[in-house]
Amino acid sequence: MGTNVFPPGAAMAKRHPLQNILAPLLLPLSRLYGLGGSLRRRLARNGALSQWKPPRPCISVGNISWGGTGKTPVTDWLLSQASKRSLRAAVLTRGYGAHPSTLPLRACPGVSASECGDEPLMLASAHPDAVVMVDPDRNRAGRFLEEHDPPDFYLLDDGFQHLSTGRDLDIVLLDKDDVPLSPFPGRPPSNWNRVIPAGSWRERETALDDADIFLIKTEPEDWPALVPALKARLSSRPRPVFAFRMAPVGLRSLAERAGDHAGTRYGDASAITGPYAFVCGIGDPSQALRTVTEFFRRPPANMLSFPDHHDFRREKATIEAMDLPVVCTGKDAVKLTSLDLAVPAFSLEVSAEFFASLSAEAVAGDSSSCEPETDFETWWNGWLTRHLI
């Protein structure tokens, strides 16, 4: 495969190997961390926490563990669905790593990724008919929109633990490593209920009682093995489960992005006929590597992987020194574009592709119901129609 370069601190997995080795020492701290989260959630359930509830439908897109579960691609998918129905959605996001000049800040082309954050800028650029508001105080951003430019509905980015904002729907994302009863070959043990710092979960599994539906990022070939695990893990909280994968859409030249073209012209794998380098700074680089290898039907000759939300401004010389066409993710493209690289550079655009489901009855073990849940697009459009004002 050539040389793979993973700088210190690069995010290679959702759980560090040391967390497994030191688990007996870390478990007491995990119990304390989990207890704190449980108490806070109990206060929210009992109405003891101050909360602002938007007057329009509010949908939280969140997860139980840190990073890499596909929240941004799912949000992108939901925004695309809104556009198809001529609905105007607003995303309320803290903008991880952003340094806004004013709050709240609307992310849009022309605002730098360092000011508004890479993911907000990517979403805003891809969906000009939506509004993406960056503010650590998401309630302030929501109130601002209600006063000045109210949308049809809100998407609360990374919102499962953001209990100060009321919501009408909690979409909770899982990763295929969160639920297995036994690990997949070559994969780490299950993350199930492994709370920080011993694991990657932000809360104990009891928090999942508040989920309305589950989305799980996996591959079609892994789905059959996950079904019995999902039923075993979730039988006490039966909710619809929808499986999705990250499907490559096509290549987009970074030069085109720099020109701020409104069109979305994508090339196929023939745009790069020889060796290429893959550069990424995302939560799950292994997933991105699988996707880019699938798209080109060959692995990269070189790979540079950095921590999630990496800045890249100091990496220009390193990237150019590989002397290869560069491929990056759409999230990284909003930062790499400004480097004006001296080598051909492309972003591999991907989208969430839903391919399987389980009904709540099937999750509960109702043997009389063997029918899968309807497809997610039908489910989502039905829910939204019922809740729109």
C-alpha positions in Angstrom: 0.0 0.0 0.0 3.0 2.3 0.3 3.8 4.5 3.1 1.1 5.5 5.6 1.9 8.4 7.9 -0.1 8.8 11.1 1.2 11.8 13.1 1.1 11.7 16.9 -2.4 12.2 18.1 -4.0 11.1 14.9 -7.5 9.7 15.4 -7.1 6.0 14.4 -10.0 4.5 16.3 -12.8 5.5 18.6 -11.1 3.9 21.6 -7.3 4.0 22.2 -5.6 0.7 22.9 -4.4 2.1 26.3 -8.1 2.4 27.3 -8.3 -1.3 27.0 -5.1 -2.0 28.8 -5.9 0.4 31.7 -9.6 -0.4 31.9 -9.4 -1.8 35.5 -7.9 1.5 36.7 -10.2 3.7 34.6 -13.5 2.0 35.4 -14.0 3.8 38.7 -13.6 7.1 36.9 -16.0 5.9 34.2 -18.6 5.2 36.9 -18.3 8.7 38.3 -18.4 10.3 34.8 -21.4 8.1 33.9 -23.2 9.0 37.1 -22.8 12.7 36.5 -24.3 12.3 33.0 -27.2 10.2 34.4 -28.0 12.8 37.1 -28.0 15.6 34.6 -30.3 13.6 32.2 -32.7 12.8 35.1 -32.9 16.5 36.0 -33.8 17.3 32.4 -36.4 14.5 32.3 -38.0 16.0 35.5 -38.0 19.5 34.1 -35.4 20.7 36.6 -32.9 22.0 34.0 -33.5 25.4 32.3 -34.5 24.6 28.7 -35.5 26.5 25.6 -37.9 24.7 23.2 -38.0 26.1 19.7 -41.6 26.8 18.5 -40.9 24.8 15.4 -40.0 21.1 15.0 -36.5 20.5 16.4 -34.6 17.4 15.6 -31.5 16.4 17.4 -28.8 14.5 15.5 -26.4 13.1 18.0 -24.6 10.0 19.3 -23.8 8.2 22.5 -20.0 8.0 21.7 -17.4 10.4 20.5 -16.8 11.1 16.8 -17.0 9.0 13.6 -20.6 7.9 13.7 -21.7 9.9 10.6 -23.6 12.8 12.2 -22.5 15.3 9.5 -23.3 13.1 6.5 -26.8 12.4 8.0 -27.4 16.1 8.6 -26.3 16.7 5.0 -28.9 14.0 3.9 -31.6 15.6 5.9 -30.8 19.0 4.4 -31.0 17.5 0.9 -34.5 16.1 1.8 -35.6 19.5 3.0 -34.5 21.1 -0.3 -36.5 18.5 -2.3 -39.6 19.5 -0.4 -38.8 23.3 -0.7 -38.5 23.4 3.1 -36.0 25.7 4.8 -34.0 24.0 7.5 -31.7 25.7 10.1 -28.8 23.9 11.6 -27.8 24.9 15.1 -24.2 23.9 15.8 -21.5 24.9 18.3 -18.9 24.8 15.4 -16.2 22.7 16.9 -12.8 24.5 16.7 -14.4 27.6 15.3 -13.3 31.1 16.3 -16.3 33.3 15.3 -15.9 37.0 15.0 -19.5 37.5 16.2 -22.1 35.4 17.8 -24.2 33.9 16.5 -22.4 33.5 13.2 -24.0 32.3 10.0 -21.7 29.9 8.1 -21.6 30.6 4.4 -19.1 30.7 1.5 -16.7 33.5 2.0 -16.4 32.9 5.8 -13.2 31.0 6.6 -13.3 27.5 8.1 -11.2 28.7 11.0 -13.9 31.3 11.8 -17.0 29.1 11.5 -15.7 25.5 11.6 -15.1 23.0 8.8 -18.3 21.0 9.1 -20.6 24.1 9.3 -18.9 25.6 6.2 -19.1 22.3 4.3 -22.9 22.1 5.0 -23.5 25.7 4.3 -21.6 25.5 1.0 -23.5 22.4 -0.1 -26.9 23.7 0.9 -27.3 27.4 0.2 -31.0 27.3 0.8 -30.5 26.2 4.4 -29.1 28.4 7.2 -26.2 27.1 9.4 -25.8 29.0 12.6 -22.6 28.7 14.7 -22.8 29.5 18.4 -21.7 27.6 21.5 -25.0 28.8 22.9 -27.3 27.1 20.4 -30.4 28.5 22.2 -29.1 32.1 21.5 -28.7 31.2 17.8 -32.2 29.7 17.7 -33.8 32.7 19.3 -31.9 35.0 16.9 -33.5 33.1 14.0 -36.9 33.1 15.5 -36.7 36.9 15.7 -35.1 37.6 12.3 -35.4 34.7 9.9 -37.4 31.7 11.2 -37.0 28.4 9.4 -39.4 25.6 8.8 -37.6 23.3 11.3 -34.3 23.0 13.2 -31.6 20.4 13.2 -29.7 20.4 16.5 -26.1 19.3 15.6 -24.5 16.9 18.0 -27.5 17.4 20.2 -28.1 14.3 22.2 -26.2 15.6 25.3 -27.2 19.2 24.7 -30.2 19.0 27.0 -30.8 22.7 27.4 -32.5 22.7 24.0 -35.8 21.0 23.8 -36.4 18.7 20.8 -39.3 16.8 19.2 -37.1 14.0 17.9 -33.9 12.4 19.1 -32.0 10.7 16.3 -29.1 8.7 17.9 -26.3 7.4 15.8 -24.4 4.2 16.5 -21.3 2.8 15.0 -20.9 -0.9 14.1 -18.3 -1.2 16.9 -20.8 0.0 19.5 -23.1 -3.0 19.5 -21.5 -6.4 18.6 -21.8 -9.1 21.2 -18.4 -10.4 20.0 -15.9 -8.3 18.0 -15.7 -8.5 14.2 -12.5 -10.1 12.9 -9.7 -7.5 13.1 -11.9 -5.0 15.0 -11.7 -4.0 18.6 -14.1 -5.3 21.3 -17.5 -3.7 21.5 -17.8 -0.1 22.8 -21.2 -1.0 24.4 -21.5 1.0 27.6 -17.8 1.7 27.8 -18.0 5.2 29.3 -15.2 7.8 29.2 -12.4 7.5 30.2 -12.4 3.7 30.0 -14.2 3.8 26.7 -15.7 6.1 24.1 -19.3 6.5 25.3 -20.3 9.9 26.7 -23.1 8.5 28.8 -24.3 5.2 30.2 -26.6 3.0 28.2 -29.6 4.2 30.2 -29.4 7.5 28.2 -30.6 5.5 25.2 -34.0 5.5 26.8 -34.4 9.0 25.4 -33.7 8.0 21.8 -36.6 8.0 19.4 -34.8 6.2 16.5 -31.4 4.7 16.0 -29.2 5.0 12.9 -26.2 2.7 12.6 -23.2 3.3 10.3 -22.0 0.0 8.9 -21.5 -1.9 5.7 -24.1 -4.1 4.0 -21.9 -7.2 4.4 -21.8 -6.6 8.2 -25.5 -6.0 8.7 -26.6 -9.7 9.0 -24.2 -10.2 11.9 -25.3 -6.9 13.6 -29.1 -7.7 13.6 -29.0 -10.2 16.5 -26.7 -7.9 18.4 -29.0 -4.9 17.9 -32.0 -7.0 19.1 -30.1 -8.1 22.2 -28.8 -4.7 23.1 -31.9 -2.7 22.3 -34.8 -5.1 23.2 -35.6 -3.1 26.4 -35.9 0.1 24.4 -37.4 -1.0 21.1 -37.1 1.8 18.5 -36.8 1.7 14.7 -33.3 1.1 13.5 -32.0 2.2 10.1 -28.6 1.2 8.7 -26.6 3.4 6.4 -23.2 3.4 4.7 -20.9 6.1 3.4 -21.3 5.9 -0.4 -18.9 7.7 -2.7 -20.6 10.2 -5.1 -17.6 11.4 -7.1 -14.6 13.6 -7.3 -14.7 17.3 -7.2 -11.6 19.4 -8.1 -10.4 21.7 -5.3 -9.7 24.3 -8.1 -13.4 24.3 -8.8 -14.2 24.8 -5.1 -11.7 27.7 -5.0 -13.6 29.3 -7.9 -16.8 29.1 -5.8 -18.8 27.4 -8.6 -22.4 26.9 -7.7 -22.7 23.7 -9.7 -21.8 20.3 -8.4 -19.8 18.7 -11.2 -18.4 15.4 -10.2 -15.7 13.2 -11.9 -15.3 9.5 -11.7 -12.2 7.5 -10.7 -10.7 7.9 -14.2 -9.7 11.5 -13.2 -6.7 9.8 -11.5 -5.2 6.9 -13.4 -2.0 6.3 -11.5 -0.9 6.4 -7.8 -2.6 8.9 -5.5 -2.2 10.2 -2.0 -5.1 10.4 0.5 -5.1 13.1 3.1 -7.7 13.3 5.9 -8.4 14.9 9.3 -11.6 13.2 10.4 -12.9 11.2 13.3 -12.8 7.8 11.5 -10.0 7.7 9.0 -10.3 3.9 8.6 -13.8 4.4 7.3 -12.6 7.1 4.9 -9.8 4.8 3.7 -12.2 2.0 2.9 -14.4 4.4 1.0 -11.6 5.9 -1.1 -10.2 2.4 -1.8 -13.6 1.3 -2.9 -14.0 4.2 -5.2 -10.7 3.9 -7.0 -10.6 0.1 -6.6 -7.1 0.4 -5.3 -5.6 1.9 -2.1 -3.6 5.1 -2.0 0.1 5.0 -2.5 0.5 7.3 0.4 -1.7 8.5 3.2 -1.5 11.3 5.7 -4.0 11.1 8.6 -4.4 13.9 11.2 -6.7 14.4 14.2 -10.3 15.4 13.6 -10.8 19.0 12.5 -7.1 19.4 11.7 -6.1 22.9 10.4 -3.7 21.9 7.6 -2.1 25.3 7.2 1.3 23.9 8.2 1.0 20.9 6.0 1.3 22.4 2.5 4.9 21.5 2.0 4.4 18.0 3.3 1.5 17.3 1.0 3.2 18.7 -2.0 6.4 16.7 -1.3 4.5 13.5 -1.9 4.4 14.6 -5.6 1.1 12.7 -6.2 -2.4 13.7 -7.0 -4.2 14.4 -3.7 -7.6 13.1 -2.6 -9.3 14.4 0.6 -12.7 14.3 2.2 -15.3 16.9 1.6 -14.9 18.1 5.2 -11.1 18.6 4.7 -11.6 20.2 1.3 -12.9 23.4 2.8 -9.5 23.9 4.5 -7.2 22.4 1.9 -8.7 24.5 -0.9 -7.1 27.7 0.6 -3.6 26.1 0.5 -3.6 26.4 -3.4 -1.6 23.2 -3.7 0.9 22.8 -6.5 -0.4 19.2 -7.2 -3.7 18.1 -8.6 -6.2 17.9 -5.7 -9.7 16.6 -5.4 -12.3 15.9 -2.7 -14.1 12.6 -2.7 -17.7 13.6 -2.0 -19.8 11.0 -0.1 -23.4 10.7 1.0 -25.3 8.7 3.5 -26.9 5.7 1.8 -29.6 3.9 3.7 -29.9 0.2 2.9 -31.6 -1.8 5.7 -33.9 -1.4 8.7 -35.5 -3.1 11.7 -38.9 -2.2 13.0 -39.4 -1.5 16.7 -41.4 -4.7 16.9 -38.5 -6.7 15.5 -36.1 -5.1 17.9 -38.4 -6.1 20.8 -38.4 -9.7 19.6 -42.0 -9.8 18.4 -41.9 -13.1 16.4 -45.2 -12.2 14.8 -43.7 -9.3 13.1 -40.9 -10.2 10.7 -41.5 -7.2 8.4 -38.6 -4.6 8.3 -39.3 -1.0 9.1 -40.1 1.1 6.1 -37.2 2.8 4.3 -35.8 5.8 6.2 -36.7 8.3 3.5 -40.4 7.3 3.9 -40.2 7.3 7.7 -38.5 10.7 7.8 -40.9 12.4 5.4 -43.8 11.0 7.2 -42.5 12.2 10.6 -41.8 15.6 9.3 -45.2 16.0 7.6 -46.9 15.1 10.9 -44.9 17.7 12.9 -44.7 20.7 10.6 -46.7 23.7 11.7 
